[in-house]
Amino acid sequence: MSIRPGMRRGKPRLPWKRGPAAWEIAQRADSILETLAAGRRNFFGLRRTARILGVSTQPVRDWVRLKHLRRGGPRGQFAKTELERLVHWLADRAKPFDPENLTERFTRKTGRYPSPFQTLSRAEFIWPAGVRELTPNELACMIDCHPSLIIKAIQYYYGLGRRKSPGRWAITRRRWQNTFIFSQIAKPRLPGLPRQPLFSVKETMELLGQWGMSNLSPYRVRRMIRSGELEGIPPPPGKRRWFITRRSLKKYQGLGL
């Protein structure tokens, strides 16, 4: 049955969809069964049951309430055979409690759904000095996200970007800050650009890293060359060493073109 807007979604009943405890027990099923087999006791209280399973008492209480675990011993204790049955069942069927389940659990309790643009609203980067506008590709390199996320934000938030040409967008610093008010744009305190016409891939990585770009690699620099974000001089036949022009690095350092 689909959930209509305004309807409250029910809590999941299966233990592995409610938290990580069920999956943790499934991962340690063999050692738990060995502990049960080696013990002389046939009935266990709540706290001792939780210690044997390696979880807190709250999941055990929840499983009793949902009738996944039954109290069949004296004074409401748990029988050894019942615990063995639970461990075998979780070992056969339990699944990891992944981030999607965690997000679902959070939204179910709070009624708040995460924004698809959280990465942008919490971004911290340096806006190059002297540069009025940046393209989605340039912003994506600084924020460490995919350009498509910024393009979706432009389509979602009216006035965030403007079309410079068909298929080409530009975003000003003021529009970015007005849209993502919690995004932090640091003041550029950047080292100077050495007076040389060409830079190797390694030198380019070092410069861009000092200017605020993160998670750089030779592959990423070459990808920026292929996409036109950097101007590269192709290697001669039989060589693999690319060089990047000083002119294309200026916009990231903030000196202007």
N, C-alpha and C positions, 0 to 999 in steps of 0.2 A: 504494500500500500504506500503510495507516495505521500509525503508530508506537505500539506498546504501551508502557505504563509499564515502565521498566527497560531498554528497548532504546535503543541509542545511535544518534542520528540522523546520517546521513552528511553530509559536507560537500558543498555545491553545486558543480557542475562548470562552469557557465556563468560567464564572467569578470565580467559585470556584477552577479552575485549574490554575488561574493566580496569586492568592494571598489569604490571609486569610480573606479579608474584607467580601466576600460573605457569608462565614460560620458564621462570627460574626453577620451579619445582621440576618441570619436565626435563630441563637440562641436567638436573642432579638426581634423576629418578633412580638410577642404579644404586647410588650410595645411600639414598633414603630407604630403599627396600632392604638393603643389607643391614642398616641400623635397626629396622623393625624386626628383621628375622633374627638378629643376634640378641635382642632383648627378651627378657622373661615375662614382662608385663603384657597383658592382653587388652588393657583399657588405659586410656590416657585422658587427662584433663585438658582444658583449653590451652593453658600456657605451655604445658609440655608438648602438646600437639604442634603448636606454633614453632617451638624450638626444633622439633624433629624435622618439620617441613622447611625450616630455615626462613620463615616469614614472620611478620608481626601478627598479633591476634586479630587485627581488623579484617584482613581477607578471610580468615577462618570464620569469623562471625558472619561475614557477608555470604559465604558459601553455605553456611547452615541456614541462613534466612531464605536463600534461593533454592534450598533443598538439593544442592550438589553434594552436601556432606551431611550425614545423619548421626544423631546421638543415639546409640543403641545400648550403651553400658549403664552401669549403676551410677546414680547421681549425675546423670546427663553426660557421662564420659563418652569418648570415641573408642570404638572397638578397633583392634589392630587390623582385622580383615577389612574394615571400612576405610581405613587410611590407605591400605594397600590398593584397594579398588580405586580410590581417588587418584593415587599416584600413577597407576597404570592408565587410567582414563586421560589424565593430562599428558602423559608421555606419548599417547597415541594421537591426540587431537589438538593439543595446545599449539598456538602460533605466537610469533614474537609480537610484543606490544610496540608497534612502530609509531613514528611521529604522527601519522594520519589519525591513529586511534587517540593519541594524546591531544591533538587539536580538536577532535570530535568531543572528547571528554571535557575540555575547557569550554568550548562553545555551548555544550549542553548545560553546564553548571551556571555560566555567566550570562548566556543569551547573547553574547557578543561574538561576531564573526570576524576573523582576521582580514585585514585589508590585503588585496593582492599586491599593493605597492608599499609594503612595509620596508622592503630593502631600500627604496628611494627615500621614504620619509625619515629613515634613521641613518642615512648616508653621511659620512664624514670625508670630505675631500678638499682640495685646494683649487679654487677657481683662478686660472692664469691671469696675472695682472695685465691690464691693457687689452684684454680680449672681451668684447661685448657679448658675443654669442658663441654657443657651442652646439655642435651637432649631436644627435643621439649616439653616434659611434664614439665621439670624443668623450662624452659624459660616461658612457659605459666603461671605457678604459679606466677612468678615474674612480668610478664607484665599484668596479669589478662585478659587473652584471652583463646580461645580454642586451644589445641595443633594442631588441623587440620589446623588452619590458618598458623602456622609455617611450617607444612609439605608442604602445598601448596606453600609457599614462597621458600622452598628448591627446589621444582620441577620447579619453575618459574625462580629463579635466579641460574644460573650455578655456582657451586663452593661454594655456601653458606654452605652446609652441606656435611658430608661424612658418608657413611654407616659403622657402627661398626659391624653390623651383619644383616642378612635379616630382614627387618621390623624395624630396630633400627638405628636412625640417631643421629649424634652428631655435634655440631656447636662450633667453637672456637670463642673467643672474637674478634680476629683480623678480621675474616671473617664476623662476624656480623657487626662490625663497618665499614668495607669496603663496605658492601652492603647497610646498613641503616646509612648514614653519619650524619643524623640529630637526630638519636637516642642518648640519653644522658645516659651514664653509669657512675653513681656516684662512687666515691672512697669509699670503705667499711670502715666505722668507727663503728665497731660492738662490742657489749658487749661480755664478755667472756661466755663460756658455763659452767654452774655449774657442779661441780664434783659429779654427781649422775648418777646411771646407767639407771634409768627410769624417764620419765616425763609424767604427766597427759596431757589430751587433752588441758585443760586450760593453763597449763604452756607452752605447745608447741605453742599454739596460740600467747602467749605473746612474746616468743622468736622469732618466725618467723616474727611477726609484727615489732619487733625491728631490724630485719635483712633486712627489705625492702619489705616484702610481704604485699599486701593490701587485703581488703575485706575478711578477714579470718572469719571462723565460725567453730563450732564443726563438722558440716556436711562435710565441705571442708577438714578438717584434716582427718576425717575418710575415705573420698574418696581418699586422698593421700595414706592412708594405704592400701586400697583395690587395688590401681593401682601399688603398689610396690615402690612408691616414698619415703615412710617412712616405717620403720620396726616397726610393732606394736605387742604388747603382748595381745592376746585376753583375754577378761574378763572371770572370772570363771563362771560356770553355775549359772544362776539366777542373775548375775550382768551385768551392762552395761558399766562399766568404763574401757576404753582402756588405755594402757600405751605405750609410744613410746621410743625406745631405744636411748641412747646417741649417739651411732655410726652412726645411720641414720640421726641425726641432724647435724653432723659435717660438711657435705658437704655444707649445707646452711649457716653455720656460717663462713665457709672458712678456717677451720683449717686443712683440708685434712683428708683422710681416713687412 
